[in-house]
Amino acid sequence: MPDQMYDICILGCGPAGLSAAINAKIRNKEIIVLGTEICSPPLHKAQKIDNYPGFYGITGEDLLAKFLEHALAMKIRIHHSKVELINADGDGTFNLLIEGGVLNSRSIIIATGIPYKPTLPREEAYLGKGLGYCATCDGPLYRNKDVVIIAHDAEGEMEANYMAGICSRVYYLPLYKDWGQLDAKITLVQDRPAGIIGDEYVKGLELKGGTVINADGLFVLGGETAPDRIISGLEILENHIQVDHEQKTNIPGVYAAGDCTGKPYQIAKSVGEGQVAGLNASKYANPQE
């Protein structure tokens, strides 16, 4: 997988991402879809959907299952990998850093859903100044130091266990239930984060209960879906990716579709934008066709 050149790499496996994948697959494009274990949690949790044609009264979980069944029938696989960074190569293609390697693609479709909202006040001010979104990426900077890890989902446990092997102390604050196996050296914190302690750089974390944890580094994991953090120069307005009627962003070869492009946050909009993005990314990847 890492050595192959794909025509399109699709970030997200919700309605927009799957629609883009299906339409690109029909055009015989080499695609890869990167997504989470549960594609589109907001749709998965919907109790009843009445405004998607042909599926009146269906639950979100069942509708998502239909989408996934369609994709599977077309031999579209979803790889449960998270993109940490995207760089444009000199030849007009893209390199995507994921856990365990690098992917290569001629075009990108971003379909990551509702934009990321900061977990902490003034989070942006500390980004790169002791605050990060990938512990395994920045871990060596905190060797023999104290760090706090705030995790939105169980994927943070792997990164916490990695950090426990190189840091003096790791505090783990899960924002989800039923956490799993943590390294014995990790200090589990069962509280909610209130704010960052620091001046120019992070010095710790204040908790809702009033406790202050002194630390050299702070990581927020699992909630960081803001695309402009992984692809430099992407135009964002009011927390949404700016696109034209062809779902093009301001970066050639990069398209976006679905909730990440703005309201209304509706399934029909996402599916339609995904189709448009899939068609146009296909043309971009192979302009001679």
KEKE-3310 file (N, C-alpha, C; in steps of 0.2 Angstrom, whole numbers, plus 5000, padded with zeros to 4 digits):
npx = (5004:5009:5019:5012:5006:4992:4977:4967:4966:4955:4949:4940:4925:4912:4895:4899:4912:4911:4902:4910:4920:4914:4909:4922:4927:4919:4924:4935:4946:4961:4960:4960:4953:4953:4948:4938:4934:4921:4912:4907:4901:4890:4880:4878:4873:4860:4843:4832:4828:4821:4822:4830:4829:4820:4823:4814:4811:4821:4834:4849:4860:4857:4856:4869:4874:4869:4876:4889:4888:4886:4898:4907:4902:4907:4920:4927:4938:4940:4952:4959:4966:4975:4978:4992:5000:5001:5010:5014:5021:5036:5032:5019:5011:5005:5011:5007:5007:5005:5001:5014:5019:5020:5009:5006:4998:4989:4979:4968:4954:4945:4934:4930:4920:4910:4918:4933:4932:4940:4946:4950:4951:4959:4967:4973:4983:4993:4998:5011:5019:5021:5010:5002:4995:4998:5005:5015:5022:5028:5034:5048:5053:5049:5056:5060:5053:5038:5021:5004:4991:4976:4962:4950:4945:4948:4959:4969:4975:4985:4995:4998:5003:5015:5021:5024:5035:5045:5044:5046:5035:5018:5002:4985:4970:4955:4942:4931:4921:4925:4939:4954:4968:4981:4998:5007:5014:5008:4998:4981:4969:4954:4944:4939:4946:4950:4958:4973:4988:5001:5013:5020:5023:5017:5014:5007:4991:4975:4962:4944:4940:4948:4961:4979:4989:5006:5016:5027:5023:5008:4995:4982:4971:4963:4952:4955:4952:4953:4957:4966:4977:4984:4987:4996:4991:4978:4963:4952:4937:4927:4928:4926:4930:4934:4927:4924:4910:4914:4919:4932:4946:4957:4969:4977:4972:4967:4952:4936:4922:4905:4901:4912:4913:4904:4887:4871:4872:4868:4863:4860:4866:4879:4881:4879:4889:4900:4899:4902:4915:4921:4920:4927:4940:4944:4945:4955:4966:4968:4970:4971:4961)
npy = (4994:5007:5010:5012:5022:5031:5036:5044:5049:5047:5056:5051:5042:5044:5049:5058:5055:5041:5042:5049:5040:5029:5035:5038:5025:5019:5025:5018:5022:5021:5020:5025:5024:5032:5030:5031:5018:5018:5025:5041:5046:5055:5052:5038:5039:5044:5044:5043:5045:5056:5063:5059:5054:5039:5032:5033:5036:5028:5022:5031:5022:5011:5016:5020:5008:5003:5011:5007:4994:4995:5001:4990:4980:4985:4983:4992:4996:5001:5009:5009:5021:5036:5052:5061:5072:5081:5083:5093:5086:5089:5086:5088:5079:5071:5068:5058:5057:5044:5033:5022:5023:5031:5037:5039:5050:5056:5065:5073:5070:5078:5074:5075:5078:5086:5101:5102:5107:5117:5109:5115:5131:5144:5136:5136:5146:5140:5130:5120:5126:5118:5111:5098:5087:5074:5062:5052:5057:5069:5064:5061:5074:5076:5067:5060:5069:5077:5074:5078:5069:5071:5062:5059:5047:5029:5027:5034:5028:5019:5028:5034:5024:5022:5034:5033:5025:5033:5045:5054:5055:5051:5058:5053:5058:5052:5056:5048:5033:5017:5014:5006:4994:5001:5007:5003:5013:5024:5038:5038:5050:5055:5066:5082:5093:5110:5121:5128:5129:5141:5153:5159:5146:5130:5125:5116:5109:5114:5107:5103:5101:5108:5105:5106:5101:5099:5101:5097:5096:5095:5085:5083:5071:5062:5071:5080:5085:5096:5101:5110:5109:5098:5100:5112:5129:5128:5135:5142:5147:5154:5142:5132:5123:5131:5130:5128:5127:5115:5108:5111:5115:5129:5124:5116:5100:5096:5092:5095:5089:5088:5089:5096:5107:5116:5122:5117:5104:5090:5074:5072:5083:5080:5068:5072:5082:5074:5066:5075:5079:5067:5065:5076:5075:5063:5067:5076:5068:5060:5068:5066:5058)
npz = (5000:5004:4994:4982:4969:4970:4962:4968:4984:4998:5011:5024:5028:5028:5022:5011:5008:5004:4994:4985:4983:4977:4965:4959:4958:4949:4938:4936:4944:4953:4970:4987:5003:5018:5034:5050:5063:5065:5053:5050:5064:5068:5059:5062:5074:5073:5076:5068:5050:5039:5027:5017:5001:4996:5007:5018:5036:5040:5051:5056:5058:5050:5038:5035:5035:5023:5014:5016:5013:4999:4995:4998:4990:4978:4980:4987:4999:5017:5025:5041:5045:5050:5044:5046:5040:5025:5011:4996:4982:4972:4959:4957:4963:4979:4995:5008:5025:5036:5050:5051:5038:5021:5010:4992:4981:4967:4968:4980:4991:5003:5016:5029:5038:5051:5056:5066:5083:5095:5109:5121:5129:5120:5113:5100:5101:5108:5100:5093:5103:5114:5113:5105:5091:5088:5097:5094:5084:5089:5100:5103:5106:5119:5127:5143:5150:5157:5152:5147:5141:5132:5127:5114:5110:5110:5102:5107:5117:5112:5108:5120:5128:5120:5123:5137:5137:5134:5141:5157:5165:5162:5160:5158:5151:5148:5137:5135:5137:5145:5144:5139:5140:5149:5150:5165:5170:5167:5173:5176:5174:5180:5176:5169:5157:5159:5156:5148:5156:5156:5149:5137:5132:5135:5151:5159:5164:5169:5178:5178:5191:5199:5201:5196:5184:5182:5168:5153:5141:5130:5123:5112:5107:5094:5092:5082:5068:5059:5044:5039:5047:5043:5030:5023:5020:5015:5012:5023:5030:5042:5049:5040:5025:5010:4995:4977:4964:4958:4968:4971:4980:4986:4983:4970:4964:4976:4984:4992:5001:5008:5026:5030:5022:5025:5031:5024:5036:5030:5024:5010:5004:5007:5000:4987:4985:4987:4975:4965:4969:4967:4953:4948:4954:4948:4935:4936:4941:4930:4917:4903:4900)
capx = (5000:5013:5023:5008:5003:4985:4974:4964:4966:4949:4950:4934:4921:4905:4892:4903:4918:4909:4900:4916:4924:4909:4910:4928:4928:4915:4928:4941:4952:4965:4958:4961:4949:4955:4942:4938:4931:4914:4911:4902:4897:4884:4875:4877:4869:4854:4838:4827:4830:4815:4823:4834:4825:4820:4824:4810:4810:4827:4839:4856:4865:4855:4857:4876:4876:4868:4881:4895:4887:4886:4905:4910:4900:4911:4927:4930:4940:4941:4959:4958:4973:4974:4983:4995:5002:5000:5014:5014:5028:5038:5029:5012:5007:5005:5013:5002:5011:5001:5005:5017:5022:5019:5005:5007:4992:4988:4974:4965:4947:4944:4927:4931:4914:4910:4925:4935:4931:4945:4944:4952:4952:4966:4971:4977:4989:4999:4999:5018:5022:5020:5003:5002:4990:5001:5011:5020:5026:5032:5036:5055:5054:5047:5060:5062:5049:5031:5016:4997:4987:4969:4960:4943:4943:4952:4965:4974:4979:4992:5000:5000:5008:5021:5025:5026:5041:5051:5043:5046:5028:5012:4995:4981:4964:4951:4935:4927:4920:4928:4946:4957:4974:4986:5004:5007:5018:5003:4993:4975:4966:4947:4942:4938:4950:4947:4962:4980:4992:5007:5013:5022:5023:5013:5017:5002:4984:4970:4956:4937:4940:4953:4968:4983:4995:5012:5019:5031:5019:5001:4993:4974:4971:4956:4947:4959:4950:4954:4961:4972:4982:4988:4989:4997:4989:4971:4959:4947:4933:4922:4930:4925:4935:4932:4927:4919:4905:4917:4922:4939:4949:4962:4975:4976:4972:4964:4945:4933:4915:4902:4900:4918:4913:4899:4880:4868:4874:4863:4866:4859:4871:4886:4882:4880:4896:4905:4899:4905:4922:4924:4921:4932:4946:4945:4948:4962:4971:4970:4967:4970:4955)
capy = (5000:5013:5012:5013:5029:5031:5042:5048:5047:5050:5056:5051:5037:5045:5049:5062:5051:5035:5044:5051:5033:5025:5038:5037:5018:5018:5027:5014:5025:5018:5025:5023:5028:5032:5032:5028:5012:5020:5030:5046:5045:5059:5048:5032:5040:5047:5039:5042:5050:5056:5068:5056:5050:5032:5028:5036:5033:5023:5024:5032:5016:5007:5020:5020:5001:5003:5015:5003:4988:4997:5001:4984:4977:4988:4981:4998:4995:5007:5008:5013:5025:5043:5056:5066:5077:5080:5088:5093:5084:5093:5084:5089:5074:5072:5063:5058:5053:5040:5028:5016:5024:5037:5036:5044:5051:5062:5070:5072:5073:5079:5073:5073:5079:5093:5103:5101:5112:5116:5106:5119:5138:5147:5130:5138:5150:5135:5125:5121:5128:5113:5108:5095:5083:5068:5061:5048:5061:5074:5061:5062:5081:5076:5062:5061:5075:5075:5076:5076:5067:5071:5058:5059:5040:5024:5027:5038:5023:5017:5034:5035:5018:5024:5040:5030:5022:5038:5051:5053:5054:5052:5058:5051:5060:5050:5060:5043:5028:5011:5014:4999:4993:5007:5005:5004:5019:5030:5040:5040:5056:5055:5073:5086:5098:5116:5126:5127:5133:5143:5160:5158:5139:5126:5123:5112:5109:5115:5102:5106:5100:5113:5102:5108:5096:5103:5096:5101:5095:5093:5082:5082:5066:5060:5076:5084:5084:5102:5099:5115:5107:5093:5102:5119:5134:5127:5141:5141:5153:5152:5135:5127:5123:5135:5126:5131:5123:5109:5106:5112:5120:5134:5120:5112:5093:5095:5094:5094:5088:5086:5094:5101:5113:5121:5120:5113:5097:5086:5068:5073:5088:5077:5063:5076:5085:5068:5064:5080:5079:5061:5066:5081:5073:5058:5071:5079:5063:5058:5074:5064:5054)
capz = (5000:5005:4988:4976:4967:4969:4958:4973:4991:5001:5019:5027:5025:5029:5015:5006:5006:5001:4987:4981:4981:4972:4958:4956:4957:4943:4932:4936:4947:4959:4976:4994:5007:5025:5039:5057:5064:5064:5048:5052:5071:5069:5055:5065:5080:5071:5077:5062:5045:5035:5022:5012:4996:4995:5014:5023:5042:5042:5056:5053:5058:5045:5031:5035:5033:5016:5011:5017:5009:4992:4994:4999:4984:4973:4982:4990:5006:5021:5029:5047:5046:5051:5040:5050:5037:5018:5007:4989:4979:4966:4952:4957:4967:4986:5000:5015:5031:5040:5054:5047:5031:5017:5004:4987:4977:4962:4970:4987:4993:5010:5017:5036:5042:5054:5057:5073:5088:5100:5116:5126:5127:5118:5110:5094:5103:5111:5095:5092:5109:5119:5112:5098:5090:5087:5102:5091:5079:5092:5106:5105:5109:5126:5131:5150:5152:5159:5147:5148:5135:5132:5121:5113:5109:5112:5098:5111:5122:5109:5109:5127:5129:5117:5127:5143:5136:5133:5145:5164:5167:5157:5163:5153:5153:5143:5136:5133:5142:5144:5142:5139:5144:5149:5153:5172:5172:5165:5178:5174:5177:5179:5177:5163:5156:5160:5153:5148:5160:5153:5146:5130:5131:5139:5158:5162:5162:5174:5178:5181:5199:5202:5201:5191:5182:5179:5162:5148:5134:5131:5117:5111:5102:5092:5090:5078:5061:5056:5038:5038:5051:5040:5023:5024:5015:5014:5013:5028:5031:5047:5051:5034:5019:5005:4988:4971:4962:4957:4975:4971:4985:4983:4981:4964:4966:4982:4983:4998:5001:5014:5031:5031:5017:5027:5031:5029:5038:5028:5020:5003:5002:5007:4994:4980:4984:4986:4968:4961:4970:4964:4946:4946:4956:4943:4929:4938:4941:4923:4912:4896:4898)
cpx = (5004:5017:5019:5006:4996:4982:4971:4964:4960:4950:4943:4929:4914:4901:4895:4909:4916:4906:4905:4920:4920:4910:4916:4930:4925:4920:4935:4947:4955:4964:4960:4957:4951:4949:4943:4934:4923:4913:4905:4898:4891:4878:4873:4873:4862:4848:4833:4828:4824:4816:4828:4830:4826:4821:4820:4810:4816:4831:4846:4861:4863:4856:4865:4878:4874:4873:4887:4894:4888:4894:4908:4908:4905:4919:4931:4932:4941:4947:4958:4965:4971:4980:4986:4998:5002:5005:5013:5021:5029:5034:5022:5008:5008:5008:5009:5006:5005:5005:5008:5020:5019:5014:5006:5000:4992:4983:4971:4958:4946:4936:4927:4926:4914:4917:4927:4934:4936:4942:4945:4952:4959:4970:4976:4983:4995:5001:5007:5022:5021:5014:5004:4996:4992:5007:5016:5024:5031:5035:5044:5057:5053:5051:5062:5058:5042:5026:5009:4994:4980:4966:4953:4941:4949:4959:4971:4978:4985:4997:5002:5004:5015:5025:5027:5033:5047:5050:5044:5040:5023:5006:4990:4974:4959:4944:4930:4926:4924:4934:4949:4963:4979:4992:5004:5010:5013:4999:4986:4971:4958:4943:4941:4943:4947:4951:4969:4983:4999:5007:5014:5021:5019:5017:5013:4995:4980:4964:4950:4937:4944:4960:4972:4988:5000:5015:5022:5027:5012:4998:4985:4974:4964:4951:4949:4957:4951:4959:4967:4978:4986:4990:4989:4994:4982:4967:4953:4943:4927:4922:4928:4929:4931:4932:4923:4914:4907:4920:4929:4941:4954:4969:4974:4977:4969:4956:4942:4925:4912:4902:4906:4918:4908:4892:4877:4871:4869:4866:4866:4864:4878:4887:4883:4886:4901:4905:4903:4912:4925:4925:4926:4939:4948:4948:4954:4967:4973:4967:4967:4964:4949)
cpy = (5006:5015:5013:5020:5028:5037:5047:5045:5051:5050:5057:5046:5038:5046:5053:5058:5045:5037:5046:5044:5029:5028:5037:5030:5016:5020:5024:5017:5021:5023:5021:5027:5027:5034:5029:5021:5013:5026:5035:5045:5049:5055:5042:5033:5042:5042:5038:5048:5050:5060:5065:5052:5043:5028:5032:5032:5028:5026:5026:5026:5012:5010:5019:5013:5000:5006:5010:4997:4989:4998:4995:4980:4979:4987:4987:4996:5001:5005:5012:5016:5032:5047:5061:5072:5076:5085:5087:5091:5089:5092:5085:5084:5075:5066:5063:5054:5050:5036:5022:5017:5031:5034:5041:5044:5057:5067:5068:5074:5073:5079:5070:5075:5086:5095:5103:5107:5111:5113:5110:5127:5140:5141:5132:5142:5146:5130:5126:5124:5124:5109:5105:5090:5076:5066:5057:5052:5066:5071:5062:5069:5081:5070:5064:5067:5072:5078:5074:5074:5067:5067:5058:5052:5035:5023:5030:5033:5020:5022:5035:5030:5019:5029:5037:5027:5027:5044:5049:5051:5056:5052:5057:5053:5058:5054:5055:5038:5022:5011:5007:4998:4999:5004:5007:5010:5025:5032:5042:5045:5056:5062:5076:5091:5105:5122:5125:5132:5135:5150:5159:5151:5136:5124:5118:5112:5109:5110:5106:5106:5104:5111:5105:5103:5099:5098:5101:5100:5093:5091:5081:5077:5064:5065:5081:5083:5090:5101:5104:5113:5101:5095:5110:5123:5133:5132:5139:5147:5151:5145:5130:5128:5126:5131:5130:5126:5116:5105:5106:5117:5125:5130:5115:5104:5091:5097:5092:5093:5086:5091:5099:5107:5118:5118:5121:5106:5092:5080:5069:5078:5084:5072:5067:5079:5080:5066:5069:5080:5073:5062:5070:5079:5067:5062:5074:5074:5060:5063:5071:5060:5058)
cpz = (5000:4998:4982:4975:4966:4965:4963:4980:4995:5008:5021:5024:5027:5022:5010:5003:5002:4994:4982:4978:4976:4965:4955:4954:4950:4937:4932:4939:4952:4965:4982:4998:5014:5029:5046:5057:5063:5059:5050:5058:5071:5065:5059:5071:5079:5072:5071:5057:5040:5028:5017:5007:4996:5002:5019:5030:5044:5047:5053:5053:5052:5038:5030:5033:5026:5012:5010:5013:5001:4990:4994:4992:4978:4975:4984:4998:5010:5025:5035:5049:5046:5048:5045:5047:5029:5015:5000:4987:4974:4960:4952:4960:4974:4990:5006:5020:5035:5045:5050:5040:5028:5011:4998:4982:4972:4964:4977:4988:5000:5012:5025:5041:5046:5057:5065:5077:5093:5106:5122:5124:5125:5115:5105:5096:5106:5106:5093:5097:5115:5118:5105:5097:5088:5092:5099:5087:5083:5099:5108:5108:5117:5130:5138:5153:5154:5154:5149:5141:5136:5126:5121:5112:5111:5108:5102:5115:5119:5110:5116:5130:5126:5121:5134:5143:5136:5138:5153:5167:5162:5161:5157:5155:5147:5143:5133:5138:5140:5141:5143:5143:5143:5152:5161:5174:5171:5171:5175:5177:5175:5180:5170:5163:5156:5156:5153:5153:5157:5151:5139:5128:5136:5145:5161:5160:5169:5173:5180:5188:5202:5202:5195:5190:5179:5173:5157:5141:5135:5124:5117:5106:5100:5090:5085:5071:5057:5050:5037:5042:5048:5033:5023:5018:5013:5016:5017:5029:5036:5049:5046:5029:5013:4998:4983:4970:4960:4963:4975:4977:4982:4981:4976:4966:4972:4982:4990:4997:5008:5020:5032:5027:5020:5028:5025:5030:5036:5024:5013:5000:5002:5001:4988:4980:4984:4979:4964:4962:4967:4957:4944:4948:4951:4937:4930:4938:4934:4918:4905:4894:4897)
residu = (MET:PRO:ASP:GLN:MET:TYR:ASP:ILE:CYS:ILE:LEU:GLY:CYS:GLY:PRO:ALA:GLY:LEU:SER:ALA:ALA:ILE:ASN:ALA:LYS:ILE:ARG:ASN:LYS:GLU:ILE:ILE:VAL:LEU:GLY:THR:GLU:ILE:CYS:SER:PRO:PRO:LEU:HIS:LYS:ALA:GLN:LYS:ILE:ASP:ASN:TYR:PRO:GLY:PHE:TYR:GLY:ILE:THR:GLY:GLU:ASP:LEU:LEU:ALA:LYS:PHE:LEU:GLU:HIS:ALA:LEU:ALA:MET:LYS:ILE:ARG:ILE:HIS:HIS:SER:LYS:VAL:GLU:LEU:ILE:ASN:ALA:ASP:GLY:ASP:GLY:THR:PHE:ASN:LEU:LEU:ILE:GLU:GLY:GLY:VAL:LEU:ASN:SER:ARG:SER:ILE:ILE:ILE:ALA:THR:GLY:ILE:PRO:TYR:LYS:PRO:THR:LEU:PRO:ARG:GLU:GLU:ALA:TYR:LEU:GLY:LYS:GLY:LEU:GLY:TYR:CYS:ALA:THR:CYS:ASP:GLY:PRO:LEU:TYR:ARG:ASN:LYS:ASP:VAL:VAL:ILE:ILE:ALA:HIS:ASP:ALA:GLU:GLY:GLU:MET:GLU:ALA:ASN:TYR:MET:ALA:GLY:ILE:CYS:SER:ARG:VAL:TYR:TYR:LEU:PRO:LEU:TYR:LYS:ASP:TRP:GLY:GLN:LEU:ASP:ALA:LYS:ILE:THR:LEU:VAL:GLN:ASP:ARG:PRO:ALA:GLY:ILE:ILE:GLY:ASP:GLU:TYR:VAL:LYS:GLY:LEU:GLU:LEU:LYS:GLY:GLY:THR:VAL:ILE:ASN:ALA:ASP:GLY:LEU:PHE:VAL:LEU:GLY:GLY:GLU:THR:ALA:PRO:ASP:ARG:ILE:ILE:SER:GLY:LEU:GLU:ILE:LEU:GLU:ASN:HIS:ILE:GLN:VAL:ASP:HIS:GLU:GLN:LYS:THR:ASN:ILE:PRO:GLY:VAL:TYR:ALA:ALA:GLY:ASP:CYS:THR:GLY:LYS:PRO:TYR:GLN:ILE:ALA:LYS:SER:VAL:GLY:GLU:GLY:GLN:VAL:ALA:GLY:LEU:ASN:ALA:SER:LYS:TYR:ALA:ASN:PRO:GLN:GLU)
# end
